[in-house]
Amino acid sequence: MEEESTDTILRQIRTDLRLSMDGVIAASMRAKGMDYRMNFGVTIPRLKEISQKYRQDKTLAEILWKENVRELKILATMLYPADGMSIETAERWGAGIGNQEIREQACRNLFQGVAFADQLVDRWVKGEDEMLRTTGYWLFARLCIIRSEVAARVSNPLLLHCAVEDLKCESLLLRQSALNALKYLGRLSEEHATEVLHRVELQQEVNETSKSEMLDLLRFEFGCEN
């Protein structure tokens, strides 16, 4: 049986999206500032169902990723074969992430499955681009959540240094992402937890009230009494 062309599959995907669209959800996302050329408001579970109808394919995923359409970008992360992604392509895709939903989906569906995920974390958390640093912290968290062996190859000293530094950034999302990464880093061992708390305590450029709240949260996460 002859395989369907990429154009045919694209038409089928667009039909699937039109049949699954939810105007209320799409309107709500627009109201929250999620700016896309087009947004069908399709739920993530439904997008997963749609993705399972098609085989993973680099060419198809690249076409979907280039579109400024919410659902097509998310489907791209589901349809790109992780074992076929190069570090150069991952860098390019990482640089193209424009909001938190796409970041979470890319990390969950794709980046956490590449063999060089640790290298992506190390590269991204030390970069100048705040969006990429945020993605690096989220990717590290995902590696810890799924207990990937790759997480052990992440440079913990580098991650600790960068995350503590980003606790002082103006971006709330970046600060929260850095703090989240520190939670997972501290959970790796008692020694890591002690070092995380120590480094946060020494951070001089964080408001004392905010620092106290962060430390309380980290101590709770690590099971520390004080």
C-alpha positions as CSV (number, residue, x, y, z in Angstrom):
1,M,0.0,0.0,0.0
2,E,1.4,3.4,-1.1
3,E,2.2,5.8,1.8
4,E,0.2,9.0,1.9
5,S,2.0,12.2,0.9
6,T,2.9,14.8,3.5
7,D,0.4,17.2,1.9
8,T,-2.4,14.6,2.3
9,I,-1.5,14.0,5.9
10,L,-1.4,17.8,6.6
11,R,-4.9,18.1,5.2
12,Q,-6.1,15.3,7.3
13,I,-4.6,16.8,10.5
14,R,-6.2,20.2,9.7
15,T,-9.6,18.4,9.3
16,D,-9.0,16.6,12.6
17,L,-8.4,20.0,14.3
18,R,-11.4,21.6,12.8
19,L,-13.6,18.8,14.0
20,S,-12.1,18.9,17.4
21,M,-12.0,22.7,17.9
22,D,-13.4,24.4,21.0
23,G,-14.2,28.1,20.5
24,V,-14.6,28.7,24.2
25,I,-11.2,27.3,25.1
26,A,-9.6,29.2,22.2
27,A,-11.2,32.5,23.3
28,S,-10.0,31.9,26.9
29,M,-6.4,31.3,25.8
30,R,-6.5,34.5,23.6
31,A,-7.8,36.4,26.7
32,K,-4.8,35.1,28.7
33,G,-2.4,36.5,26.1
34,M,-1.6,33.3,24.2
35,D,-0.9,34.9,20.8
36,Y,-1.0,32.6,17.8
37,R,-2.0,33.1,14.2
38,M,-4.6,30.4,14.8
39,N,-5.8,28.6,17.9
40,F,-8.4,25.8,17.7
41,G,-8.7,25.3,21.5
42,V,-8.2,21.6,21.2
43,T,-7.4,19.9,24.5
44,I,-4.0,18.1,25.0
45,P,-5.7,14.6,25.5
46,R,-7.4,15.1,22.1
47,L,-4.2,16.2,20.5
48,K,-2.6,13.0,21.8
49,E,-5.4,11.0,20.2
50,I,-4.9,12.8,16.9
51,S,-1.1,12.3,17.0
52,Q,-1.6,8.5,17.4
53,K,-3.3,8.4,14.0
54,Y,0.0,9.4,12.2
55,R,3.5,7.9,12.2
56,Q,6.3,10.0,13.6
57,D,8.1,11.8,10.8
58,K,10.8,14.5,10.8
59,T,9.7,16.3,7.7
60,L,6.1,16.4,8.8
61,A,7.0,17.6,12.3
62,E,9.3,20.3,10.9
63,I,6.4,21.6,8.8
64,L,4.1,21.6,11.8
65,W,6.6,23.3,14.0
66,K,7.1,26.3,11.6
67,E,3.4,27.1,11.7
68,N,2.2,29.7,14.2
69,V,-0.7,27.5,15.1
70,R,-1.0,26.2,18.7
71,E,-2.2,22.7,17.9
72,L,0.3,22.2,15.0
73,K,3.2,23.2,17.2
74,I,2.1,20.8,20.0
75,L,1.5,18.0,17.4
76,A,5.0,18.7,16.1
77,T,6.5,17.8,19.5
78,M,4.5,14.5,19.5
79,L,5.4,13.5,15.9
80,Y,9.1,14.2,15.8
81,P,11.0,11.0,16.5
82,A,13.2,11.7,19.6
83,D,15.8,9.2,18.5
84,G,16.2,11.0,15.2
85,M,16.7,14.5,16.6
86,S,20.1,16.1,16.4
87,I,21.4,18.5,19.0
88,E,21.5,21.3,16.3
89,T,17.8,20.7,15.6
90,A,17.0,20.7,19.3
91,E,18.8,24.0,19.7
92,R,16.8,25.5,16.9
93,W,13.5,24.2,18.3
94,G,14.4,25.4,21.8
95,A,15.0,28.9,20.5
96,G,11.6,28.9,18.8
97,I,9.6,28.3,22.0
98,G,7.5,31.3,22.7
99,N,5.3,30.4,25.7
100,Q,5.1,28.1,28.7
101,E,2.5,25.7,27.2
102,I,4.7,24.9,24.2
103,R,7.8,24.7,26.5
104,E,6.1,22.1,28.7
105,Q,4.9,20.1,25.8
106,A,8.2,20.2,24.0
107,C,10.0,19.0,27.2
108,R,7.5,16.3,27.9
109,N,6.9,15.0,24.4
110,L,10.3,15.4,22.8
111,F,13.3,16.8,24.6
112,Q,13.2,14.5,27.6
113,G,13.5,11.6,25.2
114,V,16.7,12.6,23.4
115,A,19.9,10.9,24.3
116,F,21.7,14.3,24.8
117,A,19.0,15.9,27.1
118,D,21.7,16.6,29.7
119,Q,23.7,18.6,27.2
120,L,20.7,20.7,26.4
121,V,20.1,21.4,30.1
122,D,23.8,22.4,30.5
123,R,23.8,24.6,27.4
124,W,20.5,26.3,28.0
125,V,20.7,27.1,31.8
126,K,24.0,29.0,31.2
127,G,22.8,30.9,28.2
128,E,22.0,34.6,27.9
129,D,18.5,34.0,26.6
130,E,16.0,34.0,29.5
131,M,13.5,31.9,27.6
132,L,16.1,29.2,26.9
133,R,17.2,29.2,30.5
134,T,13.6,28.7,31.5
135,T,13.3,25.7,29.1
136,G,16.6,24.3,30.5
137,Y,15.2,24.3,34.0
138,W,11.9,22.7,32.9
139,L,13.8,20.0,31.0
140,F,15.9,19.2,34.1
141,A,12.6,18.9,36.1
142,R,11.1,16.5,33.5
143,L,14.2,14.3,33.5
144,C,13.9,14.0,37.3
145,I,10.2,13.4,37.2
146,I,10.6,10.4,34.8
147,R,13.8,9.3,36.7
148,S,15.8,9.3,33.5
149,E,19.3,8.1,33.7
150,V,20.3,11.1,31.6
151,A,19.6,13.4,34.6
152,A,22.7,12.0,36.3
153,R,24.8,13.5,33.6
154,V,23.6,17.0,34.1
155,S,26.3,19.3,35.6
156,N,24.9,19.8,39.1
157,P,27.3,22.5,40.1
158,L,26.5,24.5,36.9
159,L,22.7,24.0,37.4
160,L,23.0,25.0,41.1
161,H,25.0,28.2,40.2
162,C,22.7,29.3,37.4
163,A,19.4,28.5,39.2
164,V,20.5,30.4,42.3
165,E,21.5,33.4,40.2
166,D,18.2,33.4,38.4
167,L,16.3,33.6,41.7
168,K,17.0,37.4,41.5
169,C,15.7,37.9,37.9
170,E,12.7,40.1,37.2
171,S,10.9,37.4,35.2
172,L,8.5,35.6,37.5
173,L,8.4,32.6,35.2
174,L,12.2,32.3,35.1
175,R,12.4,32.6,38.9
176,Q,9.7,30.0,39.4
177,S,11.4,27.7,36.9
178,A,14.8,28.1,38.6
179,L,13.3,27.4,42.0
180,N,11.5,24.4,40.6
181,A,14.8,23.0,39.3
182,L,16.4,23.6,42.7
183,K,13.6,21.5,44.3
184,Y,14.4,18.6,42.1
185,L,18.1,19.0,42.5
186,G,17.8,18.9,46.3
187,R,15.7,15.8,46.2
188,L,18.5,13.9,44.6
189,S,20.3,13.5,47.9
190,E,20.7,14.9,51.4
191,E,24.0,16.5,50.3
192,H,22.4,18.2,47.4
193,A,19.6,19.5,49.6
194,T,22.1,20.9,52.1
195,E,24.1,22.6,49.3
196,V,21.0,24.1,47.7
197,L,19.8,25.6,51.0
198,H,23.3,27.0,51.7
199,R,23.6,28.6,48.3
200,V,20.1,30.2,48.5
201,E,20.9,31.5,51.9
202,L,24.0,33.2,50.6
203,Q,22.2,34.9,47.7
204,Q,22.6,38.6,48.5
205,E,20.5,40.0,45.7
206,V,17.2,38.5,46.6
207,N,14.6,40.4,48.8
208,E,14.8,38.9,52.3
209,T,11.1,38.2,52.5
210,S,11.2,36.4,49.1
211,K,14.3,34.5,50.2
212,S,12.7,33.4,53.4
213,E,9.6,32.1,51.5
214,M,11.9,30.3,49.1
215,L,13.9,28.7,51.9
216,D,10.7,27.6,53.7
217,L,9.4,26.0,50.5
218,L,12.7,24.3,49.8
219,R,13.0,23.0,53.4
220,F,9.4,21.6,53.1
221,E,10.3,19.9,49.9
222,F,13.5,18.4,51.4
223,G,11.8,17.4,54.6
224,C,14.0,19.7,56.7
225,E,12.6,20.9,60.1
226,N,14.4,24.2,60.0
